[in-house]
């Protein structure tokens, strides 16, 4: 193969990090989700873990161990629904600070062996191994061993001529798998898979493909391009044909400047802007503090600040303002966010609040003076509640 592109995916990442903390849960159905409140209480015989059957709320599962997945629980599923499938499963709150630490560890371990990395999130990366010395399987195994030494966790890897096939390959032997895939093996290893396994084919597209009698990647590969273009449009139709035939020329992008960084949270219950003002103020401050930490850790400052509100009826609105100086300071971000909130309807209950900082630029010493708190886009005239103070 001309290129050797690897996709590395940590196995049940959040759940696996929690199992390091609570090794007694190994082999059990464990679900991670809901807002972080407290660690399991300690009894004389060990921690007292919450059970999924006792959960009440509308949180979602962030991830689950493979034992819980075998019972039908998957990421993004409502915890109440998950409780009906696996009532005896252990429920642990998410600890994203800890997951972030382990994410940085595994990526640093990979970079020591193969530095050409494209970061795709907290638990997955692409690696360009084309110019890396060593036979493919031995090199990939060396990377897997390095990740385990650095974190105590397992990962699955796929190595293929391109990113699309590498991602598909990494999913073939989970957990702790290693698959090397060539174009010659496309028909035997990839074509029998459901078309929805292609990254970029969502539930809606999958349903439309099934209406055309296309259920597998192989059937998609054999479909007439003209039919796909007619049904899905020129660009997406041709992409479907290319993807099914294993064609993907995207490079591994080792550096990508982010356009914005955001933090948001969905509440356990709908919050009233008037009666729950104190709770909303604390949530806003927490989001801005974490956002400031994110910016400083990544070395960016931003000149625009925006807020996102989702109401109880799922309607979503956003408001944005621009600062005179770029900032990574939590109090400055909070001040600008409050200006944005004065221009948003606050006459109904909320289910989500988010804060975003955009117009980013690298900054060694972002401005933090008082001038940076003055927004150039001021609030519209009209009555507003003294919220989020």
Residue pairs with C-beta under 8 A, 6 or more apart in sequence:
1 160
1 161
1 182
1 183
2 130
2 161
3 128
3 130
3 161
3 162
4 128
4 129
4 130
4 132
4 136
4 159
4 161
5 126
5 127
5 128
5 129
5 130
5 159
5 160
5 161
5 162
5 163
5 165
5 166
5 252
6 114
6 126
6 127
6 128
6 129
6 140
6 143
6 157
6 158
6 159
6 166
7 124
7 125
7 126
7 127
7 157
7 158
7 160
7 163
7 166
7 167
7 169
7 170
8 110
8 124
8 125
8 126
8 127
8 143
8 147
8 155
8 156
8 157
8 170
9 123
9 124
9 155
9 156
9 157
9 167
9 170
9 171
9 174
10 16
10 106
10 123
10 124
10 147
10 153
10 154
10 155
11 153
11 154
11 155
11 156
11 174
11 175
11 176
12 63
12 64
12 65
12 66
12 69
12 175
13 63
13 99
13 102
13 103
13 122
13 123
13 153
14 32
14 62
14 63
14 94
14 99
14 123
15 30
15 31
15 32
15 63
15 64
15 65
15 68
16 65
16 153
16 154
17 95
17 98
17 99
17 102
17 153
18 25
18 30
18 32
18 92
18 95
19 25
19 26
19 30
19 65
20 152
20 153
21 98
22 40
22 47
22 49
22 92
24 46
24 47
25 49
25 65
25 90
27 67
28 65
28 67
28 89
28 90
29 64
29 65
29 67
29 68
29 70
29 71
29 73
29 86
29 88
29 89
29 90
30 64
30 65
30 67
30 68
30 89
30 90
30 91
30 92
31 52
31 61
31 63
31 64
31 65
31 68
31 73
31 79
31 82
31 86
31 89
31 90
31 91
31 92
32 61
32 62
32 63
32 64
32 92
32 93
32 94
33 59
33 60
33 61
33 62
33 63
33 79
33 82
33 91
33 93
33 94
34 55
34 57
34 59
34 79
34 91
34 93
34 94
34 268
35 59
35 93
35 94
35 265
35 268
36 93
36 94
36 95
36 96
37 93
38 93
39 47
40 47
40 48
40 49
40 50
40 92
41 47
41 48
42 48
49 90
49 91
49 92
50 90
50 91
50 92
51 87
51 88
51 89
51 90
51 91
52 79
52 82
52 83
52 86
52 87
52 88
52 89
52 90
52 91
53 83
53 87
53 88
54 91
55 79
55 80
55 83
55 91
56 80
57 79
57 80
57 268
57 269
58 78
58 79
58 80
58 266
58 268
58 269
59 78
59 79
59 266
59 268
60 75
60 76
60 77
60 78
60 79
61 73
61 74
61 75
61 76
61 77
61 78
61 79
61 82
62 75
62 94
63 75
64 73
64 74
64 75
64 82
64 89
66 175
68 82
68 86
68 89
71 85
71 86
71 89
72 85
72 86
73 82
73 85
73 86
73 89
79 91
82 89
83 89
99 122
99 123
100 122
102 151
102 153
103 122
103 123
105 150
105 151
106 147
106 150
106 151
106 153
106 155
107 117
107 119
107 125
108 150
109 143
109 146
109 147
109 149
109 150
109 151
110 117
110 125
110 127
110 143
110 146
110 147
111 117
112 146
113 132
113 139
113 142
113 143
113 146
114 127
114 128
114 129
114 132
114 139
114 143
115 254
116 127
116 128
116 129
116 131
116 132
116 252
116 254
117 125
117 126
117 127
117 128
117 252
117 254
118 125
118 126
118 127
118 128
118 252
118 253
118 254
118 256
119 125
119 256
120 126
126 163
126 166
126 252
127 143
127 252
128 251
128 252
128 254
129 136
129 139
129 140
129 159
132 139
133 139
134 142
136 159
136 180
137 178
137 180
140 157
140 159
140 178
140 180
141 178
143 157
144 154
144 155
144 157
144 176
144 178
147 153
147 154
147 155
148 154
148 155
154 175
154 176
155 176
156 170
156 171
156 173
156 174
156 175
156 176
156 177
156 178
157 170
157 177
157 178
157 179
158 165
158 166
158 167
158 168
158 169
158 170
158 171
158 172
158 178
158 179
158 180
158 181
159 166
159 169
159 178
159 179
159 180
159 181
160 166
160 168
160 169
160 180
160 181
160 182
161 182
161 183
161 246
162 246
162 247
162 248
162 249
162 250
163 248
163 250
163 252
164 198
164 199
164 243
164 246
164 247
164 248
164 250
165 181
165 183
165 186
165 190
165 246
165 248
166 181
167 199
168 181
168 190
168 193
168 197
168 198
168 199
169 179
169 180
169 181
169 189
170 177
170 179
171 197
172 179
172 189
173 179
179 189
181 189
181 190
183 246
186 245
186 246
187 218
190 217
190 218
190 246
191 216
191 217
191 218
191 221
191 244
192 216
192 217
192 218
193 216
193 217
194 206
194 215
194 216
194 217
195 201
195 206
195 209
195 214
195 215
195 216
195 217
195 219
195 220
195 244
196 202
196 203
196 205
196 206
197 217
198 217
198 220
198 243
198 244
200 239
200 243
201 209
201 240
201 243
205 232
205 240
208 231
208 232
209 215
209 220
212 223
212 227
212 231
213 219
214 220
214 223
217 244
218 244
220 240
220 241
220 243
220 244
221 241
221 244
221 245
223 241
223 244
225 237
225 238
225 241
228 237
228 238
228 240
228 241
229 237
229 238
230 237
231 237
232 240
242 248
257 360
258 298
258 300
258 360
259 358
259 360
260 302
260 304
260 356
260 357
260 358
260 359
260 360
261 291
261 294
261 295
261 298
261 300
261 302
261 356
261 357
261 360
262 291
262 308
262 354
262 355
262 356
262 357
263 287
263 288
263 290
263 291
263 294
263 354
263 355
263 356
264 287
264 308
264 352
264 353
264 354
264 355
265 283
265 287
265 352
265 353
265 354
266 310
266 351
266 352
267 283
267 350
267 351
267 352
267 353
270 312
270 349
270 350
270 351
271 279
271 280
271 349
271 350
271 351
272 349
272 350
273 280
273 346
273 347
273 348
273 349
273 350
273 385
273 387
274 385
274 387
277 385
277 387
277 388
277 389
280 350
280 353
280 387
280 388
281 387
281 388
281 389
283 353
284 334
284 337
284 338
284 353
284 355
284 388
285 330
285 334
287 353
287 354
287 355
288 330
288 331
288 333
288 334
288 337
288 355
289 330
291 330
291 333
291 355
291 356
291 357
292 328
292 329
292 330
292 333
293 330
295 301
295 302
295 328
295 357
295 360
295 366
296 328
296 366
299 362
299 363
299 364
300 328
300 360
300 361
300 362
300 363
301 326
301 327
301 328
301 360
301 361
301 363
301 366
301 367
302 323
302 326
302 327
302 328
302 357
302 358
302 359
302 360
302 361
303 322
303 323
303 325
303 326
303 327
303 358
303 359
303 361
304 320
304 321
304 322
304 323
304 357
304 358
304 359
305 320
305 321
305 323
305 333
305 336
305 337
305 340
305 355
305 356
305 357
305 358
305 375
306 318
306 319
306 320
306 321
306 340
306 355
306 356
306 357
306 358
307 318
307 319
307 320
307 337
307 340
307 341
307 344
307 353
307 354
307 355
307 356
308 316
308 317
308 318
308 352
308 353
308 354
308 355
308 356
309 316
309 317
309 318
309 341
309 344
309 350
309 352
309 353
309 354
310 316
310 350
310 351
310 352
310 353
311 317
311 348
311 349
311 350
311 351
312 348
312 349
312 350
312 351
313 348
314 351
316 352
317 344
317 345
319 340
319 341
319 343
319 344
320 340
320 356
320 358
320 377
321 336
321 339
321 340
321 375
321 376
321 377
322 359
322 375
322 376
322 377
323 332
323 336
323 372
323 373
323 374
323 375
323 376
324 371
324 372
324 374
324 376
325 367
325 369
325 371
325 372
326 359
326 360
326 361
326 363
326 366
326 367
326 372
327 333
327 357
327 366
327 367
327 368
327 372
328 357
328 363
328 366
328 368
329 366
329 368
329 372
331 373
332 368
332 372
332 373
333 355
333 357
335 373
336 373
336 375
337 355
337 388
338 387
338 388
338 389
339 375
339 378
339 379
341 387
341 388
342 379
342 380
342 384
343 379
343 380
346 384
346 385
346 387
